[in-house]
């Protein structure tokens, strides 16, 4: 099983209802921090990232579409919400009484 499938399955098991992914974009200010981090922590990935992002901040549209299609298939497979992320949030539990500040 691929790592992305394991994470999606774990999301469902943990009670998650929605998952989203978007390709990384690296504007110059972000690249100045991210690339040195990548070179230090994940040197085996650095060359590929430098090549992909050498003259652009955003990856090509077909790559975005491929990621979107993959996420749609995974949401369907695991019975997650499709389309946009739900805007409703579960109610925040409220304490029965206000605690004293002093």
Buried (B, 14 or more C-beta within 10 A) or exposed (E): EEEEEEEBBEBBEEEBEEBEEEEEEBEEEEBEEBBEEBBEEEEEEBEEBEEBBEEEEEBEEEEBEEBBEEBEEBBEEBEBEEEEEEEEEEEEEEEEEEEEEE
